[in-house]
Amino acid sequence: MRPVRDRASRERALALVPPDAESLLRDGSIAIVPTDTVYGVAAAAYRRPACDRLYRLKHRPPDQPTAIMLGSVENLLQNVLPELMGRAGVLCGRAFPGPWTLVLPNPGRRFAYLCGASPDRIGVRVPDLHPDVAALADAVGGLGTTSANLRGEHAPSTVDAVPAELRRESAFEIDLGPLPGTPSAVVDVTGHEPIVVREGPRLDELLERLRG
C-alpha cells in the first residue's frame, strides 16, 4: 500500500506536472521525473526514437538495459507486458510498489531496444510514486527511465543536481523536492532463485516479499 501524501505535496505535484505532459511524451519528448529513489530522465517507452535520444544524451552504451517504469502493477500486466501473467506476474504483485527493479522474462521481446544485450529479459519498475506521476507513467504506456545523471556520475536526489545538459534537453521537469538519493536495488527473477544484480534500498524486504 502506498503511503498517504499530505495535501500540500499533492497540490505541488499537480502544479508542477504540466497539463500537456502526456502529449509531450507521446510526441517524443523526454522529461525529468521523480521516482521513489532518485530523479530520472524518461521517455515514453513505446517511442523508440525518444528512447534512442535518451541513450545518446546519457552517453549510455546500447548494450546497457534501461528499465520501464509503470504507475501500477495492473497496467503493467494487463496492457504493457501481458505475457507476464504467470509466475513473473505473481512476483510483481508481491514486490511492487517499492524502490527496486525486477529483471523479468520477456518472451514477447517487447521493447527490445531497452533490453540491452538480452532482449529476452526486461527490467521493470513500479515505484512508490506520487499518484499524479504514477498516472502519467501509466497514461503513456510506461516510461523508459534511467537516473538523471551522465555516465559515471552520481544519481541526483534533487532536480538542481541534474546535469544542465539533461535539463536543457528535457521538455519539462517534475520537482517534488529532495528524494532519498540511493538508486533502486536490481534483482533478476528470471531463474528459479532471485539473483541480486545491484544492492539498494530495502533489499532484504524485497527478497522476503519474493519468497511469499
C-alpha positions in Angstrom: 0.0 0.0 0.0 1.3 3.4 -0.9 1.8 5.8 2.0 -0.6 8.8 2.1 0.9 12.0 0.9 -0.1 15.3 2.5 -2.3 17.7 0.7 0.5 20.2 0.1 2.6 17.6 -1.6 -0.3 16.6 -3.8 -1.1 20.2 -4.8 2.6 20.8 -5.5 2.7 17.8 -7.9 -0.5 18.9 -9.6 1.0 22.4 -10.1 4.3 21.0 -11.5 3.0 18.3 -13.8 2.3 20.3 -17.0 -1.2 19.8 -18.4 0.4 18.8 -21.7 2.9 16.4 -20.1 1.3 13.3 -21.6 1.1 14.7 -25.1 4.7 15.9 -24.9 5.9 12.4 -24.0 3.7 10.8 -26.7 5.2 13.2 -29.2 8.7 12.0 -28.3 9.9 14.5 -25.7 12.0 13.5 -22.7 11.5 14.7 -19.2 13.0 14.8 -15.7 10.7 12.9 -13.3 10.9 11.8 -9.6 10.9 8.2 -8.6 10.9 6.9 -5.0 14.7 6.8 -5.0 16.4 9.4 -7.3 15.4 11.7 -10.2 15.2 10.0 -13.6 15.3 11.1 -17.2 12.4 9.5 -19.0 10.8 8.9 -22.4 7.7 7.1 -23.5 8.8 3.5 -23.7 7.0 2.8 -26.9 8.6 5.7 -28.7 11.9 4.2 -29.9 13.4 7.4 -31.3 12.8 9.1 -27.9 14.4 6.2 -26.1 17.4 6.3 -28.5 17.7 10.0 -27.8 17.7 9.3 -24.1 20.6 6.9 -24.6 22.6 9.4 -26.6 22.1 12.2 -24.0 23.3 10.0 -21.2 26.2 8.5 -23.3 24.7 5.2 -22.4 26.0 2.2 -24.4 23.3 0.4 -26.4 24.0 -2.9 -24.7 23.1 -1.5 -21.3 19.5 -2.1 -20.4 17.0 0.6 -19.2 14.0 -0.2 -17.0 10.4 0.5 -17.9 8.6 2.4 -15.1 4.9 2.0 -14.6 2.5 3.5 -12.2 0.6 0.3 -11.3 1.0 -3.4 -11.4 -2.4 -3.7 -13.1 -1.3 -1.6 -16.1 2.0 -3.5 -16.3 0.4 -6.9 -16.5 -2.8 -6.1 -18.4 -1.6 -3.7 -21.0 2.2 -3.3 -21.2 3.6 -6.8 -20.7 0.6 -9.2 -20.7 3.0 -12.2 -21.2 3.9 -11.8 -17.5 0.7 -13.2 -16.2 2.3 -16.4 -14.9 5.0 -16.7 -12.2 6.5 -13.4 -13.1 3.2 -11.7 -12.6 2.8 -13.2 -9.2 6.3 -11.9 -8.2 5.4 -8.5 -9.5 2.3 -8.5 -7.3 4.3 -9.4 -4.3 7.1 -7.0 -4.9 5.6 -3.8 -6.1 5.3 -0.9 -5.4 8.7 -0.4 -4.0 12.2 1.1 -4.6 13.5 -1.8 -6.7 13.8 -3.0 -10.3 12.9 -6.6 -11.2 14.5 -8.2 -14.2 11.8 -10.4 -15.7 11.4 -12.8 -18.6 10.4 -11.0 -21.9 9.1 -13.8 -24.1 7.5 -11.4 -26.4 10.7 -9.5 -26.8 8.9 -6.3 -26.3 10.9 -3.0 -26.0 14.0 -4.9 -27.2 15.7 -1.5 -27.7 15.6 -1.0 -23.9 16.8 -4.5 -23.0 20.4 -4.1 -23.9 22.2 -7.3 -24.9 19.4 -9.6 -23.6 16.1 -8.9 -25.3 14.6 -12.0 -23.7 14.8 -10.1 -20.3 13.4 -6.8 -19.3 13.8 -4.5 -16.3 10.6 -3.2 -14.7 9.9 -0.7 -12.0 6.7 0.1 -10.3 7.9 2.6 -7.7 6.1 4.1 -4.8 5.3 7.2 -6.9 3.2 10.3 -6.2 -0.3 9.4 -7.6 -0.1 12.1 -10.3 3.3 10.9 -11.5 2.1 7.3 -11.4 -0.9 8.3 -13.5 1.3 10.0 -16.1 3.6 6.9 -16.4 0.5 4.7 -16.9 -1.1 7.1 -19.4 1.8 6.9 -21.8 2.1 3.1 -21.6 5.2 3.2 -19.4 8.4 5.3 -19.2 11.8 4.2 -20.2 13.6 5.7 -17.2 17.1 5.9 -16.0 18.8 8.0 -13.4 19.2 11.6 -14.5 23.0 11.7 -14.4 25.7 11.4 -17.0 27.5 8.1 -17.3 29.8 7.6 -14.3 28.3 10.4 -12.2 26.2 10.2 -9.1 22.4 9.8 -9.4 20.7 13.0 -8.4 18.4 13.4 -5.3 17.3 16.8 -6.4 16.4 18.5 -9.7 19.1 21.0 -9.1 21.7 18.2 -9.1 20.6 17.0 -12.6 23.3 17.9 -15.2 22.5 21.1 -17.2 22.9 19.1 -20.4 20.0 16.8 -19.5 17.8 19.7 -18.2 18.3 21.7 -21.4 17.1 18.7 -23.5 14.0 17.9 -21.3 10.6 19.3 -22.2 9.6 19.5 -18.6 10.7 18.7 -15.0 8.6 17.5 -12.1 10.2 18.7 -8.9 9.0 17.1 -5.7 11.9 18.2 -3.6 14.7 16.0 -2.2 14.5 12.3 -2.7 16.3 9.5 -0.8 19.2 9.5 -3.2 20.1 5.8 -3.5 19.3 4.1 -6.8 17.0 1.1 -6.8 18.0 -2.4 -5.9 18.0 -4.6 -9.0 17.0 -8.3 -8.7 16.9 -10.8 -11.5 13.9 -13.2 -11.1 14.2 -15.0 -14.5 15.6 -18.2 -12.8 14.4 -20.4 -10.0 16.0 -18.2 -7.3 16.4 -14.4 -7.2 19.8 -13.0 -8.1 20.9 -9.7 -6.7 22.3 -7.6 -9.6 22.7 -4.4 -7.6 22.1 -3.7 -3.9 19.8 -0.9 -2.9 17.2 0.3 -0.5 15.2 -2.3 1.5 16.7 -5.2 -0.4 16.0 -7.6 2.5 12.4 -6.6 2.4 12.2 -7.3 -1.3 13.8 -10.7 -1.0 11.3 -11.6 1.7 8.4 -10.4 -0.5 9.6 -12.5 -3.4 9.7 -15.6 -1.1 6.0 -15.1 -0.4 
